[in-house]
Amino acid sequence: MPLSEHEQKLLEQLEKQLHEDDPKFASSMGSDPGRSWSTRHLVIGVLATLAGVLLLLVGVTIQSIPVGVLGFVVMGAGVYFATMRSSVAGKAKSGTGAGKKPGKSRSSFMSNLEERWDERHRGEP
């Protein structure tokens, strides 16, 4: 069931707030809108992986360990490159947060959540 327009706006606001309050956690969760899959990386990575598999098979066929190891390394690098995410949009957004103070107080959203949490533990309604 799709989210309503109001729910989508709330979700976007929560994501934005999370990125502002704890960017390290937000990036570890993989929800950073500035990072996306790159078709170019995927195509080059798949081609490099196929070349690595071919090189590995050639190394096994001619019974050459260095060629086989090189093929395995190329294959691994191709998989890594194919699964990398590009941060082209992230570079364009990097200047937006430059004017913020490093010691900025917590937002009202986080403050409200903390207050509600404290009230629950104190037993207040």
SULFENLIN-V951823 format. One record per residue. RES is the residue in three letters. PHI is phi in degrees with one decimal (NA if undefined). OMEGA is omega as a letter, one per 40 degrees, with the letter a starting at -180 (NA if undefined). Layout:
# SULFENLIN-V951823
res/phi/omega
RES/PHI/OMEGA
RES/PHI/OMEGA
This chain:
# SULFENLIN-V951823
res/phi/omega
MET/NA/a
PRO/-71.2/i
LEU/-76.1/i
SER/-72.6/a
GLU/-61.7/i
HIS/-64.5/i
GLU/-65.7/i
GLN/-65.0/i
LYS/-64.2/i
LEU/-63.3/i
LEU/-63.1/i
GLU/-62.5/i
GLN/-65.6/i
LEU/-64.4/i
GLU/-63.7/i
LYS/-61.9/i
GLN/-63.6/i
LEU/-63.2/i
HIS/-64.9/i
GLU/-75.7/a
ASP/-78.6/a
ASP/-142.4/a
PRO/-64.9/a
LYS/-65.1/i
PHE/-65.5/a
ALA/-61.9/i
SER/-71.6/i
SER/-70.8/i
MET/-80.3/i
GLY/76.1/a
SER/-105.3/a
ASP/-70.9/a
PRO/-68.9/a
GLY/-81.1/a
ARG/-113.7/a
SER/-139.8/i
TRP/-73.3/a
SER/-109.8/i
THR/-64.2/i
ARG/-61.0/i
HIS/-61.3/a
LEU/-63.9/a
VAL/-65.0/i
ILE/-64.4/i
GLY/-64.2/i
VAL/-66.1/i
LEU/-63.6/i
ALA/-66.0/i
THR/-64.4/i
LEU/-63.1/i
ALA/-63.9/i
GLY/-65.5/i
VAL/-63.0/i
LEU/-62.1/i
LEU/-64.9/i
LEU/-62.6/i
LEU/-65.6/i
VAL/-63.4/i
GLY/-61.7/i
VAL/-69.0/a
THR/-65.0/a
ILE/-90.4/i
GLN/54.9/i
SER/-116.9/a
ILE/-63.5/a
PRO/-60.3/i
VAL/-67.2/i
GLY/-64.8/i
VAL/-64.9/i
LEU/-60.7/i
GLY/-61.6/i
PHE/-64.9/i
VAL/-64.8/i
VAL/-62.4/i
MET/-63.8/i
GLY/-63.4/i
ALA/-64.6/i
GLY/-64.7/i
VAL/-64.4/i
TYR/-61.2/a
PHE/-64.4/a
ALA/-67.9/a
THR/-94.6/i
MET/-69.3/i
ARG/-107.3/i
SER/-87.3/i
SER/-121.3/a
VAL/-63.7/i
ALA/-70.1/i
GLY/-67.0/i
LYS/-68.3/i
ALA/-71.5/a
LYS/-85.5/a
SER/-62.9/a
GLY/-81.3/a
THR/-72.4/a
GLY/-94.5/a
ALA/-71.6/a
GLY/-85.8/a
LYS/-80.4/i
LYS/-77.2/i
PRO/-67.7/a
GLY/-98.3/a
LYS/-61.4/i
SER/-71.3/a
ARG/-64.8/a
SER/-70.8/i
SER/-65.8/i
PHE/-61.6/a
MET/-67.2/i
SER/-62.6/i
ASN/-63.1/i
LEU/-62.8/i
GLU/-64.2/i
GLU/-62.4/i
ARG/-64.3/i
TRP/-62.9/i
ASP/-64.0/i
GLU/-62.1/i
ARG/-63.1/a
HIS/-75.3/i
ARG/-84.7/i
GLY/88.5/i
GLU/-79.7/i
PRO/-72.9/NA
